[in-house]
Amino acid sequence: AGKSTTLRMLIGLVQPDRGSVEVLGHRMPEQQDVAKRHVGFVYDDLGLYDRATLGWHIDFVRSMFGSSNTAGPWDTAYAEQLLRRFDLHLAQKVGRMSRGQRVKAALLLALARRPKLLILDEPTAGLDPIARREVLTALTDVLEDSERTVLFSSQNTLDIEQISDQITFIDRGRVVTSADKESLLEDWRALRVRVPPGATLPAIPGVTRDGGSERIARLTAQPFEPAIVQELETAGVHVEAVERMTLEEIFVACVMRQRVGVEA
């Protein structure tokens, strides 16, 4: 979909073919030296050295982001707190860590700098349920600080629904929709309807057939208004249920609606 490419553009690892990118008010890649002082980045391959210990990695990063460095001082107390929370040890070699331990180690190295912007590319991919919960809890703590922002990509809509304030759906390199989470969840509804013989589904703006049989259909509505139910009933269609939709269901509905529009 282009999620990882987008994040790499934000961090200056990939240059866009066209358009412009700004991070924390700084144009990329021309001003990336200034922008990166306040950005933490955790990505798929993590960039850790298998033969080195976690303690070596901490000393290395701390040497670049010490207390006298304008790039954002290394928070030793917070790093020690994360060590205990993630059950990590300084003498551990990265090559002997599990996938979950490696992700937590990379997250510790980014968080202990107290960056204004933390960018994460699929941070919970491949994690067991316990490691996933620990990572999400740490991110939730960061989000409690109103001066800091977390931008992360994920295909796990449960993670997104749990901690996100703003959500953007991307499909085939295009933004499908972007909105705050509460508005998105409130705006969509699924309707289960029964179509008696002789009745037909009326064409209603924002209402799309999303499956079912000839007589029992599932519809999605966005934006949902109570008047939609009345219009269906007036047409002889019986509305048996109006249900809230999960974020995954909304994502699929948004993508399919956009693809139909593009292909048409």
Secondary structure, 3 states (H helix, E strand, C coil): CCHHHHHHHHHCCCCCCCCCEEECCEEECCCHHHHHHHEEEECCCCCCCCCCEHHHHHHHHHHHCCCCCCCCCCCHHHHHHHHHHCCCCCCCEHHHCCHHHHHHHHHHHHHCCCCCEEEEECCCCCCCHHHHHHHHHHHHHHHCCCCCEEEEECCCHHHHHHHCCEEEEEECCEEEEEEEHHHHHHHCEEEEEECCCCCCCCCCCCEEEEEECCCEEEEEECCCCHHHHHHHHHCCCEEEEEEECCHHHHHHHHHHHHHHHHHC
